[in-house]
Amino acid sequence: MGASALPIIIFSAIFGVVGIVLPIVAPKGPNRGIVQCVLILTAATCWLFWLCCYMAQMNPLIGPKLHQNTILIMAREWGNPLPDMDGFQPEHTDH
């Protein structure tokens, strides 16, 4: 599963508006520089955090933890029986 360009473009545009357009139209006043700095830093850090979270989903480090019976049943049902599955009968456990 690879990255789709559409979410990257959309979120980059949103954070671009916050970090580029809004500082330009910030209201005049004694704290205008601080407001502009806050908007730029907020947009940059939020975009970077979002990008890291989005990219981390492409290659997860942790996979699902499945019970061995579940793996064997999935393999059998999907037509990929495992070699040691001859005569396998899944345990019936009540949870």
N, CA, C and O atoms as CSV, one atom per row, in Angstrom:
chain,resi,resn,atom,element,x,y,z
A,1,MET,N,N,0.848,-1.171,0.000
A,1,MET,CA,C,0.000,0.000,0.000
A,1,MET,C,C,0.894,1.234,0.000
A,1,MET,O,O,1.715,1.423,0.897
A,2,GLY,N,N,0.726,2.044,-0.987
A,2,GLY,CA,C,1.531,3.242,-1.086
A,2,GLY,C,C,0.760,4.481,-0.691
A,2,GLY,O,O,-0.420,4.423,-0.346
A,3,ALA,N,N,1.439,5.578,-0.750
A,3,ALA,CA,C,0.819,6.843,-0.367
A,3,ALA,C,C,-0.010,7.380,-1.533
A,3,ALA,O,O,0.386,7.284,-2.695
A,4,SER,N,N,-1.132,7.930,-1.205
A,4,SER,CA,C,-1.942,8.614,-2.198
A,4,SER,C,C,-1.540,10.088,-2.177
A,4,SER,O,O,-1.307,10.666,-1.115
A,5,ALA,N,N,-1.466,10.670,-3.341
A,5,ALA,CA,C,-1.035,12.068,-3.434
A,5,ALA,C,C,-2.133,13.038,-2.988
A,5,ALA,O,O,-1.838,14.144,-2.536
A,6,LEU,N,N,-3.390,12.627,-3.114
A,6,LEU,CA,C,-4.491,13.540,-2.812
A,6,LEU,C,C,-4.499,14.019,-1.355
A,6,LEU,O,O,-4.599,15.227,-1.135
A,7,PRO,N,N,-4.401,13.140,-0.345
A,7,PRO,CA,C,-4.383,13.652,1.033
A,7,PRO,C,C,-3.180,14.551,1.316
A,7,PRO,O,O,-3.292,15.527,2.056
A,8,ILE,N,N,-2.049,14.224,0.734
A,8,ILE,CA,C,-0.855,15.049,0.954
A,8,ILE,C,C,-1.066,16.444,0.370
A,8,ILE,O,O,-0.697,17.443,0.986
A,9,ILE,N,N,-1.654,16.507,-0.808
A,9,ILE,CA,C,-1.911,17.806,-1.444
A,9,ILE,C,C,-2.944,18.604,-0.644
A,9,ILE,O,O,-2.766,19.800,-0.412
A,10,ILE,N,N,-4.020,17.939,-0.227
A,10,ILE,CA,C,-5.081,18.645,0.502
A,10,ILE,C,C,-4.565,19.199,1.828
A,10,ILE,O,O,-4.767,20.375,2.130
A,11,PHE,N,N,-3.897,18.350,2.623
A,11,PHE,CA,C,-3.429,18.817,3.922
A,11,PHE,C,C,-2.286,19.810,3.797
A,11,PHE,O,O,-2.161,20.710,4.628
A,12,SER,N,N,-1.453,19.667,2.782
A,12,SER,CA,C,-0.406,20.667,2.567
A,12,SER,C,C,-1.029,22.016,2.216
A,12,SER,O,O,-0.533,23.061,2.639
A,13,ALA,N,N,-2.114,21.993,1.445
A,13,ALA,CA,C,-2.795,23.242,1.104
A,13,ALA,C,C,-3.430,23.877,2.339
A,13,ALA,O,O,-3.363,25.092,2.522
A,14,ILE,N,N,-4.047,23.046,3.188
A,14,ILE,CA,C,-4.672,23.580,4.408
A,14,ILE,C,C,-3.622,24.221,5.311
A,14,ILE,O,O,-3.787,25.354,5.763
A,15,PHE,N,N,-2.543,23.487,5.568
A,15,PHE,CA,C,-1.504,24.047,6.438
A,15,PHE,C,C,-0.750,25.176,5.745
A,15,PHE,O,O,-0.194,26.045,6.416
A,16,GLY,N,N,-0.723,25.178,4.411
A,16,GLY,CA,C,-0.131,26.297,3.681
A,16,GLY,C,C,-0.935,27.567,3.873
A,16,GLY,O,O,-0.370,28.653,4.009
A,17,VAL,N,N,-2.250,27.434,3.884
A,17,VAL,CA,C,-3.110,28.603,4.123
A,17,VAL,C,C,-2.852,29.144,5.525
A,17,VAL,O,O,-2.719,30.352,5.722
A,18,VAL,N,N,-2.783,28.224,6.509
A,18,VAL,CA,C,-2.558,28.664,7.894
A,18,VAL,C,C,-1.177,29.306,8.049
A,18,VAL,O,O,-1.034,30.307,8.752
A,19,GLY,N,N,-0.161,28.735,7.395
A,19,GLY,CA,C,1.209,29.219,7.602
A,19,GLY,C,C,1.673,30.305,6.660
A,19,GLY,O,O,2.655,30.988,6.950
A,20,ILE,N,N,0.987,30.486,5.525
A,20,ILE,CA,C,1.443,31.486,4.550
A,20,ILE,C,C,0.419,32.607,4.382
A,20,ILE,O,O,0.763,33.786,4.453
A,21,VAL,N,N,-0.836,32.231,4.160
A,21,VAL,CA,C,-1.855,33.252,3.871
A,21,VAL,C,C,-2.276,33.996,5.138
A,21,VAL,O,O,-2.330,35.226,5.145
A,22,LEU,N,N,-2.574,33.258,6.209
A,22,LEU,CA,C,-3.045,33.924,7.434
A,22,LEU,C,C,-2.012,34.893,8.035
A,22,LEU,O,O,-2.409,35.962,8.500
A,23,PRO,N,N,-0.720,34.575,8.048
A,23,PRO,CA,C,0.219,35.583,8.567
A,23,PRO,C,C,0.239,36.873,7.743
A,23,PRO,O,O,0.508,37.947,8.279
A,24,ILE,N,N,-0.040,36.770,6.465
A,24,ILE,CA,C,-0.061,37.976,5.624
A,24,ILE,C,C,-1.251,38.857,5.977
A,24,ILE,O,O,-1.138,40.083,5.968
A,25,VAL,N,N,-2.387,38.246,6.289
A,25,VAL,CA,C,-3.590,39.016,6.590
A,25,VAL,C,C,-3.809,39.176,8.097
A,25,VAL,O,O,-4.910,39.525,8.523
A,26,ALA,N,N,-2.796,38.932,8.892
A,26,ALA,CA,C,-2.911,39.106,10.345
A,26,ALA,C,C,-3.214,40.574,10.648
A,26,ALA,O,O,-2.696,41.469,9.980
A,27,PRO,N,N,-4.052,40.816,11.651
A,27,PRO,CA,C,-4.420,42.207,11.952
A,27,PRO,C,C,-3.221,43.022,12.437
A,27,PRO,O,O,-2.327,42.515,13.114
A,28,LYS,N,N,-3.237,44.275,12.074
A,28,LYS,CA,C,-2.155,45.166,12.494
A,28,LYS,C,C,-2.295,45.456,13.986
A,28,LYS,O,O,-3.398,45.556,14.524
A,29,GLY,N,N,-1.181,45.583,14.608
A,29,GLY,CA,C,-1.188,45.857,16.040
A,29,GLY,C,C,0.191,45.601,16.615
A,29,GLY,O,O,1.107,45.195,15.900
A,30,PRO,N,N,0.336,45.839,17.909
A,30,PRO,CA,C,1.659,45.704,18.522
A,30,PRO,C,C,2.161,44.254,18.552
A,30,PRO,O,O,3.368,44.027,18.641
A,31,ASN,N,N,1.257,43.275,18.478
A,31,ASN,CA,C,1.664,41.871,18.558
A,31,ASN,C,C,1.576,41.150,17.219
A,31,ASN,O,O,1.531,39.921,17.172
A,32,ARG,N,N,1.551,41.913,16.135
A,32,ARG,CA,C,1.396,41.290,14.818
A,32,ARG,C,C,2.529,40.323,14.524
A,32,ARG,O,O,2.286,39.241,13.991
A,33,GLY,N,N,3.730,40.677,14.850
A,33,GLY,CA,C,4.886,39.798,14.602
A,33,GLY,C,C,4.769,38.489,15.365
A,33,GLY,O,O,5.094,37.425,14.840
A,34,ILE,N,N,4.306,38.570,16.602
A,34,ILE,CA,C,4.143,37.357,17.412
A,34,ILE,C,C,3.035,36.478,16.830
A,34,ILE,O,O,3.183,35.259,16.753
A,35,VAL,N,N,1.933,37.095,16.424
A,35,VAL,CA,C,0.831,36.337,15.829
A,35,VAL,C,C,1.297,35.649,14.545
A,35,VAL,O,O,0.974,34.483,14.315
A,36,GLN,N,N,2.046,36.355,13.719
A,36,GLN,CA,C,2.553,35.760,12.486
A,36,GLN,C,C,3.489,34.587,12.788
A,36,GLN,O,O,3.403,33.538,12.150
A,37,CYS,N,N,4.362,34.767,13.742
A,37,CYS,CA,C,5.298,33.707,14.124
A,37,CYS,C,C,4.553,32.473,14.655
A,37,CYS,O,O,4.889,31.340,14.312
A,38,VAL,N,N,3.552,32.708,15.483
A,38,VAL,CA,C,2.760,31.600,16.037
A,38,VAL,C,C,2.036,30.854,14.920
A,38,VAL,O,O,2.008,29.623,14.922
A,39,LEU,N,N,1.454,31.574,13.973
A,39,LEU,CA,C,0.747,30.926,12.871
A,39,LEU,C,C,1.696,30.095,12.007
A,39,LEU,O,O,1.364,28.973,11.623
A,40,ILE,N,N,2.854,30.633,11.706
A,40,ILE,CA,C,3.828,29.918,10.876
A,40,ILE,C,C,4.343,28.677,11.591
A,40,ILE,O,O,4.407,27.600,11.000
A,41,LEU,N,N,4.709,28.823,12.861
A,41,LEU,CA,C,5.217,27.672,13.611
A,41,LEU,C,C,4.139,26.619,13.837
A,41,LEU,O,O,4.418,25.421,13.780
A,42,THR,N,N,2.920,27.055,14.091
A,42,THR,CA,C,1.820,26.104,14.266
A,42,THR,C,C,1.585,25.306,12.992
A,42,THR,O,O,1.449,24.083,13.037
A,43,ALA,N,N,1.538,25.996,11.857
A,43,ALA,CA,C,1.310,25.309,10.588
A,43,ALA,C,C,2.445,24.328,10.288
A,43,ALA,O,O,2.194,23.199,9.865
A,44,ALA,N,N,3.672,24.750,10.501
A,44,ALA,CA,C,4.818,23.884,10.185
A,44,ALA,C,C,4.850,22.646,11.074
A,44,ALA,O,O,5.049,21.534,10.584
A,45,THR,N,N,4.655,22.831,12.374
A,45,THR,CA,C,4.738,21.682,13.272
A,45,THR,C,C,3.534,20.756,13.124
A,45,THR,O,O,3.690,19.536,13.177
A,46,CYS,N,N,2.340,21.310,12.939
A,46,CYS,CA,C,1.160,20.458,12.739
A,46,CYS,C,C,1.257,19.685,11.430
A,46,CYS,O,O,0.891,18.510,11.387
A,47,TRP,N,N,1.741,20.314,10.364
A,47,TRP,CA,C,1.908,19.621,9.094
A,47,TRP,C,C,2.937,18.506,9.218
A,47,TRP,O,O,2.725,17.405,8.711
A,48,LEU,N,N,4.052,18.785,9.889
A,48,LEU,CA,C,5.083,17.763,10.060
A,48,LEU,C,C,4.565,16.588,10.885
A,48,LEU,O,O,4.839,15.433,10.556
A,49,PHE,N,N,3.825,16.868,11.947
A,49,PHE,CA,C,3.244,15.803,12.768
A,49,PHE,C,C,2.252,14.982,11.955
A,49,PHE,O,O,2.272,13.753,12.015
A,50,TRP,N,N,1.390,15.645,11.200
A,50,TRP,CA,C,0.432,14.934,10.365
A,50,TRP,C,C,1.150,14.068,9.338
A,50,TRP,O,O,0.761,12.920,9.127
A,51,LEU,N,N,2.179,14.591,8.704
A,51,LEU,CA,C,2.908,13.845,7.684
A,51,LEU,C,C,3.575,12.608,8.285
A,51,LEU,O,O,3.555,11.538,7.677
A,52,CYS,N,N,4.162,12.747,9.466
A,52,CYS,CA,C,4.788,11.587,10.127
A,52,CYS,C,C,3.742,10.528,10.463
A,52,CYS,O,O,3.988,9.338,10.266
A,53,CYS,N,N,2.598,10.933,10.958
A,53,CYS,CA,C,1.529,9.971,11.270
A,53,CYS,C,C,1.006,9.308,10.006
A,53,CYS,O,O,0.751,8.103,10.000
A,54,TYR,N,N,0.845,10.067,8.952
A,54,TYR,CA,C,0.357,9.519,7.684
A,54,TYR,C,C,1.354,8.516,7.114
A,54,TYR,O,O,0.965,7.442,6.655
A,55,MET,N,N,2.629,8.862,7.144
A,55,MET,CA,C,3.651,7.975,6.588
A,55,MET,C,C,3.849,6.729,7.448
A,55,MET,O,O,4.183,5.666,6.925
A,56,ALA,N,N,3.649,6.846,8.750
A,56,ALA,CA,C,3.818,5.686,9.636
A,56,ALA,C,C,2.793,4.607,9.336
A,56,ALA,O,O,3.040,3.434,9.615
A,57,GLN,N,N,1.656,4.972,8.776
A,57,GLN,CA,C,0.633,3.996,8.445
A,57,GLN,C,C,0.976,3.187,7.205
A,57,GLN,O,O,0.372,2.142,6.965
A,58,MET,N,N,1.931,3.650,6.417
A,58,MET,CA,C,2.303,2.932,5.200
A,58,MET,C,C,3.090,1.666,5.492
A,58,MET,O,O,2.976,0.681,4.762
A,59,ASN,N,N,3.878,1.685,6.543
A,59,ASN,CA,C,4.693,0.527,6.905
A,59,ASN,C,C,4.644,0.365,8.421
A,59,ASN,O,O,5.591,0.728,9.118
A,60,PRO,N,N,3.547,-0.177,8.927
A,60,PRO,CA,C,3.420,-0.270,10.384
A,60,PRO,C,C,4.468,-1.207,10.983
A,60,PRO,O,O,4.802,-2.236,10.395
A,61,LEU,N,N,4.975,-0.844,12.142
A,61,LEU,CA,C,5.971,-1.666,12.813
A,61,LEU,C,C,5.332,-2.804,13.583
A,61,LEU,O,O,5.979,-3.817,13.845
A,62,ILE,N,N,4.071,-2.649,13.946
A,62,ILE,CA,C,3.376,-3.651,14.739
A,62,ILE,C,C,2.185,-4.145,13.932
A,62,ILE,O,O,1.379,-3.347,13.454
A,63,GLY,N,N,2.076,-5.449,13.783
A,63,GLY,CA,C,0.954,-6.029,13.062
A,63,GLY,C,C,-0.073,-6.566,14.035
A,63,GLY,O,O,0.131,-6.520,15.248
A,64,PRO,N,N,-1.172,-7.073,13.514
A,64,PRO,CA,C,-2.193,-7.632,14.395
A,64,PRO,C,C,-1.697,-8.909,15.064
A,64,PRO,O,O,-0.945,-9.682,14.469
A,65,LYS,N,N,-2.120,-9.120,16.291
A,65,LYS,CA,C,-1.757,-10.327,17.025
A,65,LYS,C,C,-2.927,-11.294,16.919
A,65,LYS,O,O,-3.975,-11.090,17.531
A,66,LEU,N,N,-2.735,-12.344,16.136
A,66,LEU,CA,C,-3.789,-13.312,15.903
A,66,LEU,C,C,-3.448,-14.620,16.596
A,66,LEU,O,O,-2.282,-14.992,16.723
A,67,HIS,N,N,-4.485,-15.305,17.040
A,67,HIS,CA,C,-4.323,-16.618,17.634
A,67,HIS,C,C,-3.965,-17.590,16.507
A,67,HIS,O,O,-4.367,-17.387,15.362
A,68,GLN,N,N,-3.214,-18.639,16.829
A,68,GLN,CA,C,-2.777,-19.583,15.805
A,68,GLN,C,C,-3.963,-20.214,15.077
A,68,GLN,O,O,-3.907,-20.435,13.868
A,69,ASN,N,N,-5.034,-20.501,15.813
A,69,ASN,CA,C,-6.223,-21.057,15.167
A,69,ASN,C,C,-6.784,-20.107,14.123
A,69,ASN,O,O,-7.209,-20.536,13.050
A,70,THR,N,N,-6.785,-18.836,14.431
A,70,THR,CA,C,-7.305,-17.844,13.487
A,70,THR,C,C,-6.465,-17.816,12.220
A,70,THR,O,O,-7.009,-17.744,11.118
A,71,ILE,N,N,-5.157,-17.874,12.362
A,71,ILE,CA,C,-4.265,-17.855,11.197
A,71,ILE,C,C,-4.508,-19.082,10.325
A,71,ILE,O,O,-4.588,-18.975,9.101
A,72,LEU,N,N,-4.624,-20.243,10.958
A,72,LEU,CA,C,-4.839,-21.474,10.195
A,72,LEU,C,C,-6.194,-21.476,9.493
A,72,LEU,O,O,-6.300,-21.922,8.350
A,73,ILE,N,N,-7.229,-20.980,10.170
A,73,ILE,CA,C,-8.553,-20.912,9.547
A,73,ILE,C,C,-8.533,-19.933,8.370
A,73,ILE,O,O,-9.090,-20.227,7.313
A,74,MET,N,N,-7.904,-18.791,8.545
A,74,MET,CA,C,-7.822,-17.818,7.455
A,74,MET,C,C,-7.080,-18.409,6.265
A,74,MET,O,O,-7.510,-18.245,5.123
A,75,ALA,N,N,-5.970,-19.096,6.522
A,75,ALA,CA,C,-5.196,-19.692,5.439
A,75,ALA,C,C,-6.032,-20.734,4.692
A,75,ALA,O,O,-6.011,-20.781,3.462
A,76,ARG,N,N,-6.769,-21.572,5.435
A,76,ARG,CA,C,-7.583,-22.606,4.803
A,76,ARG,C,C,-8.720,-21.980,3.987
A,76,ARG,O,O,-8.961,-22.387,2.850
A,77,GLU,N,N,-9.419,-20.994,4.560
A,77,GLU,CA,C,-10.567,-20.391,3.885
A,77,GLU,C,C,-10.166,-19.573,2.663
A,77,GLU,O,O,-10.932,-19.488,1.703
A,78,TRP,N,N,-8.992,-18.976,2.681
A,78,TRP,CA,C,-8.545,-18.155,1.567
A,78,TRP,C,C,-7.812,-18.968,0.506
A,78,TRP,O,O,-7.292,-18.407,-0.459
A,79,GLY,N,N,-7.768,-20.304,0.683
A,79,GLY,CA,C,-7.159,-21.161,-0.333
A,79,GLY,C,C,-5.648,-21.220,-0.269
A,79,GLY,O,O,-5.008,-21.554,-1.266
A,80,ASN,N,N,-5.067,-20.910,0.859
A,80,ASN,CA,C,-3.616,-20.993,1.043
A,80,ASN,C,C,-3.309,-21.887,2.235
A,80,ASN,O,O,-2.745,-21.421,3.225
A,81,PRO,N,N,-3.670,-23.162,2.158
A,81,PRO,CA,C,-3.458,-24.012,3.332
A,81,PRO,C,C,-1.978,-24.130,3.665
A,81,PRO,O,O,-1.128,-24.226,2.780
A,82,LEU,N,N,-1.698,-24.119,4.935
A,82,LEU,CA,C,-0.329,-24.257,5.403
A,82,LEU,C,C,0.049,-25.739,5.396
A,82,LEU,O,O,-0.821,-26.592,5.567
A,83,PRO,N,N,1.336,-26.062,5.200
A,83,PRO,CA,C,1.738,-27.459,5.068
A,83,PRO,C,C,1.395,-28.318,6.291
A,83,PRO,O,O,1.080,-29.497,6.130
A,84,ASP,N,N,1.444,-27.778,7.474
A,84,ASP,CA,C,1.211,-28.569,8.679
A,84,ASP,C,C,-0.254,-28.521,9.103
A,84,ASP,O,O,-0.560,-28.696,10.283
A,85,MET,N,N,-1.158,-28.288,8.160
A,85,MET,CA,C,-2.552,-28.104,8.496
A,85,MET,C,C,-3.381,-29.368,8.264
A,85,MET,O,O,-4.595,-29.334,8.466
A,86,ASP,N,N,-2.779,-30.465,7.855
A,86,ASP,CA,C,-3.525,-31.687,7.564
A,86,ASP,C,C,-4.268,-32.155,8.804
A,86,ASP,O,O,-3.673,-32.334,9.866
A,87,GLY,N,N,-5.551,-32.347,8.663
A,87,GLY,CA,C,-6.366,-32.836,9.760
A,87,GLY,C,C,-6.610,-31.813,10.851
A,87,GLY,O,O,-7.007,-32.182,11.956
A,88,PHE,N,N,-6.387,-30.546,10.575
A,88,PHE,CA,C,-6.564,-29.509,11.599
A,88,PHE,C,C,-8.039,-29.296,11.896
A,88,PHE,O,O,-8.847,-29.116,10.985
A,89,GLN,N,N,-8.373,-29.316,13.140
A,89,GLN,CA,C,-9.709,-28.958,13.611
A,89,GLN,C,C,-9.539,-27.827,14.616
A,89,GLN,O,O,-8.901,-28.023,15.650
A,90,PRO,N,N,-10.091,-26.654,14.343
A,90,PRO,CA,C,-9.878,-25.513,15.259
A,90,PRO,C,C,-10.504,-25.788,16.620
A,90,PRO,O,O,-11.531,-26.454,16.746
A,91,GLU,N,N,-9.839,-25.247,17.623
A,91,GLU,CA,C,-10.374,-25.316,18.989
A,91,GLU,C,C,-11.591,-24.416,19.060
A,91,GLU,O,O,-11.617,-23.329,18.483
A,92,HIS,N,N,-12.582,-24.880,19.765
A,92,HIS,CA,C,-13.752,-24.030,19.985
A,92,HIS,C,C,-13.656,-23.515,21.406
A,92,HIS,O,O,-13.859,-24.256,22.368
A,93,THR,N,N,-13.342,-22.237,21.525
A,93,THR,CA,C,-13.239,-21.628,22.853
A,93,THR,C,C,-14.321,-20.589,22.983
A,93,THR,O,O,-14.592,-19.831,22.053
A,94,ASP,N,N,-14.923,-20.562,24.119
A,94,ASP,CA,C,-15.939,-19.552,24.399
A,94,ASP,C,C,-15.278,-18.398,25.132
A,94,ASP,O,O,-14.672,-18.569,26.190
A,95,HIS,N,N,-15.412,-17.221,24.543
A,95,HIS,CA,C,-14.786,-16.030,25.162
A,95,HIS,C,C,-15.823,-15.195,25.793
A,95,HIS,O,O,-15.511,-14.152,26.367
